[in-house]
Amino acid sequence: MAATPRADVPLAAPLQSLRRRGLLLSGSALLISRMESAMASTPDMDGWPRPTQAKPSVTYLHLLAKTPFFTALDKSQLQWAIDHSREWSVARGSEISSSTLGPDNFWVLLDGGWQIEHGGAPIRAGHADPAKWYGGAGLHALGRGSKLVAAASSYVMHIRQADLEEMLRRGFAFDRHLQDGLAFYTHHLQA
């Protein structure tokens, strides 16, 4: 059974139109069906996980430089971070990530607000709070289940764990943010 094409994939609608009109060549049907299946199961055309109700967004260096997680970086470091990350615009109530996705997903709140849901009351955070980041190997190592949800219309940045580790190796000044966040999560995400 063929997967339903995603509406946000540019080829999905034209393929459906060709199928309805009977214009697909018989040998093309299997190829088209496989293309649709691949598009339906791919989180994003670039391979980045897409939060629910999210739209890709452009990261501007001058704005990133004013975001608390990144203020200590120079221009070349900021550009490297932009080149090795993906920014998303997320709607209020959108699930951004969860601990079930594993340690490769590190998120930074650029603007807006989010909340970490774990057991009791949700923990709200803004871009200047210790919980301005979520996920990655550090949070995953705590072994405590949680979910990250946009508390307001927000902009978030996804960084793969390997890229975060490379940034740290290159001397990006994230240590204080990571330590403060880990202390916050250790205290608030009680098992």
GISUL-V740880 format. One record per helix or strand of 2 or more residues. SS is the DSSP state (alpha for helix, beta for strand). FROM is the first residue (numbers start at 0). TO is the last residue. If there is no record, write none. Layout:
{{SS	FROM	TO} {SS	FROM	TO}}
This chain:
{{alpha	9	19} {alpha	27	40} {beta	53	56} {alpha	60	63} {alpha	67	69} {alpha	74	82} {beta	85	89} {beta	94	97} {alpha	98	100} {beta	104	110} {beta	112	116} {beta	122	125} {alpha	129	131} {beta	132	134} {alpha	135	141} {beta	146	149} {beta	153	159} {alpha	160	168} {alpha	174	187}}
